Amino acid sequence: MVAGYSAAQVRAAEAPHLAAGEPLMRRAAAALAGILRRELGGLGSEAGPVVVLVGAGDNGGDALYAAAELAEAGVAVVAIRCADRLHEQAAATARAAGVTIVGGPGPEAEAALSGAVIVVDGILGTGTSSAPALRGRARDVVVAALDEVRKRGVPIVAVDLPSGIHPDDGGVPDPAVLPATLTVTFGAVKAGLLRPPAARYAGRIELVDLGLGPELADMTPLVESDQLDG
């Protein structure tokens, strides 16, 4: 059985590791970069281009650090800014590695999406539970991306969870959500990924172990499922 935990439970499990100075974000990003390179290899497109949709929070930081690792490995990466601000250190690392960061929506974002081999959804993570969660610039970028990926069948990799779904109850208050081919989730599977209707947007779910097992063992999951496929 697969256990699904709430966003609050995962944050509580992470807290002692963060207090100890463990680089959880960089571990998550390194794992994400490795998975993306594997997926690119499966498509026969090791050089990309990969388009990363980036939000303001830690989810966007994960995506930008992963983008930097891809760029350092010779993969062409464009990051589309979906918020007024970005995780500053991650954005600086990405730029230094050769990642092109463009504003969205607009002509540059549209051009990037039109050539993408994989689109990475790194807009929102577990820290946002308002309904609807995607608004303004971020929603406009997702709507534009939806048109492109539907037209060309571009695979979508969600970072931690598809942006716009509720991490706990699996609600999808707005249909402007990118349906993931693969969701790479960190530390623990979020309950919302296992609950309808959000489970239909999750695709395959791959869990990256961040060493939270001892903390999670003392918690009762919100939901359990017998499989990881949305």
LUMMI-498080 format. One record per residue (C-alpha): x, y, z; residue in one letter. Coordinates in steps of 0.02 Angstrom, whole numbers, padded with zeros to 5 digits, always signed. Layout:
% LUMMI-498080
XYZa
...
***
This chain:
% LUMMI-498080
+00000+00000+00000m
+00057+00177-00039v
+00034+00303+00101a
-00020+00480+00060g
+00022+00618+00184y
-00040+00795+00206s
+00066+00946+00163a
+00076+00989+00348a
+00136+00815+00392q
+00273+00823+00261v
+00329+00994+00321r
+00335+00928+00499a
+00438+00778+00442a
+00558+00893+00349e
+00579+01016+00493a
+00714+00925+00594p
+00814+00890+00437h
+00807+01073+00385l
+00853+01127+00562a
+01005+01015+00549a
+01056+01103+00390g
+01023+00959+00271e
+01011+01022+00090p
+00842+00945+00051l
+00807+01062-00095m
+00971+01021-00181r
+00944+00834-00153r
+00770+00847-00228a
+00834+00948-00375a
+00976+00826-00411a
+00854+00681-00412a
+00734+00777-00525l
+00875+00818-00646a
+00924+00636-00654g
+00746+00582-00689i
+00727+00714-00824l
+00886+00655-00909r
+00819+00477-00904r
+00655+00534-00981e
+00746+00631-01116l
+00848+00476-01156g
+00690+00375-01173g
+00627+00502-01299l
+00792+00500-01395g
+00810+00686-01361s
+00953+00696-01236e
+00993+00876-01285a
+00817+00943-01254g
+00754+01075-01262p
+00668+01066-01093v
+00549+01205-01042v
+00527+01233-00856v
+00378+01331-00788l
+00439+01415-00629v
+00344+01487-00482g
+00401+01593-00336a
+00422+01467-00196g
+00526+01316-00151d
+00443+01215-00290n
+00513+01339-00414g
+00681+01327-00326g
+00682+01139-00349d
+00643+01162-00534a
+00776+01296-00561l
+00914+01197-00475y
+00867+01046-00580a
+00868+01156-00735a
+01044+01212-00690a
+01103+01032-00677e
+01027+00991-00845l
+01109+01142-00926a
+01277+01095-00852e
+01255+00923-00933a
+01229+01003-01104g
+01039+01003-01109v
+00955+01158-01182a
+00839+01230-01049v
+00721+01378-01050v
+00635+01430-00889a
+00472+01528-00903i
+00443+01646-00758r
+00266+01623-00691c
+00281+01743-00544a
+00347+01917-00510d
+00489+01847-00406r
+00588+01686-00409l
+00694+01591-00283h
+00844+01708-00296e
+00987+01587-00266q
+00912+01453-00377a
+00880+01579-00517a
+01059+01643-00506a
+01126+01465-00512t
+01017+01426-00663a
+01073+01580-00758r
+01256+01545-00720a
+01234+01368-00787a
+01164+01434-00951g
+00976+01421-00923v
+00879+01553-01019t
+00745+01634-00911i
+00602+01721-01002v
+00443+01805-00945g
+00275+01727-00970g
+00154+01735-01051p
+00216+01815-01211g
+00307+01784-01375p
+00467+01716-01295e
+00368+01594-01188a
+00264+01539-01337e
+00420+01510-01442a
+00498+01406-01304a
+00342+01300-01282l
+00326+01271-01469s
+00494+01181-01471g
+00491+01093-01302a
+00529+00908-01294v
+00475+00901-01111i
+00380+01031-01008v
+00419+01035-00822v
+00281+01103-00708d
+00371+01186-00563g
+00247+01325-00526i
+00161+01275-00363l
+00199+01151-00226g
+00120+01100-00063t
+00128+01275+00010g
-00023+01336-00088t
-00196+01271-00048s
-00308+01417-00097s
-00445+01385-00224a
-00410+01412-00363p
-00222+01408-00333a
-00168+01459-00508l
-00205+01640-00545r
-00146+01784-00652g
+00018+01758-00743r
+00039+01578-00687a
-00133+01528-00749r
-00106+01617-00915d
+00057+01523-00942v
-00027+01356-00902v
-00169+01391-01023v
-00042+01430-01160a
+00057+01274-01117a
-00100+01167-01119l
-00136+01218-01298d
+00041+01174-01354e
+00060+01008-01264v
-00110+00948-01322r
-00068+00993-01502k
+00101+00902-01501r
+00079+00775-01362g
+00225+00843-01262v
+00262+00747-01100p
+00238+00845-00939i
+00339+00813-00782v
+00261+00888-00625a
+00376+00941-00483v
+00305+00871-00320d
+00125+00885-00384l
+00033+00959-00533p
+00008+01145-00503s
-00171+01187-00461g
-00222+01027-00371i
-00251+01026-00183h
-00110+00931-00099p
-00222+00854+00035d
-00399+00826-00029d
-00361+00805-00215g
-00477+00945-00266g
-00458+01026-00437v
-00558+01188-00426p
-00500+01252-00596d
-00475+01141-00749p
-00322+01244-00801a
-00203+01109-00739v
-00065+01027-00840l
-00099+00839-00840p
+00066+00760-00793a
+00141+00613-00884t
+00250+00591-00729l
+00244+00671-00557t
+00409+00673-00462v
+00362+00696-00280t
+00484+00724-00137f
+00498+00649+00036g
+00325+00571+00039a
+00179+00547-00079v
+00054+00687-00053k
-00122+00628-00014a
-00198+00733-00153g
-00103+00634-00284l
-00198+00477-00232l
-00371+00554-00223r
-00493+00595-00363p
-00507+00701-00461p
-00324+00755-00442a
-00259+00577-00464a
-00311+00588-00647r
-00186+00731-00671y
-00039+00646-00585a
+00013+00517-00715g
+00148+00400-00653r
+00210+00447-00480i
+00393+00429-00434e
+00443+00459-00254l
+00613+00534-00213v
+00672+00476-00042d
+00736+00621+00064l
+00761+00520+00222g
+00596+00565+00307l
+00551+00385+00347g
+00578+00392+00536p
+00471+00548+00554e
+00333+00484+00441l
+00328+00319+00536a
+00254+00412+00684d
+00115+00490+00579m
-00050+00421+00517t
-00067+00450+00330p
-00222+00535+00263l
-00250+00401+00132v
-00179+00236+00071e
-00184+00167-00104s
-00129+00004-00182d
-00042+00086-00329q
+00054+00240-00384l
-00025+00272-00553d
-00148+00415-00570g
***
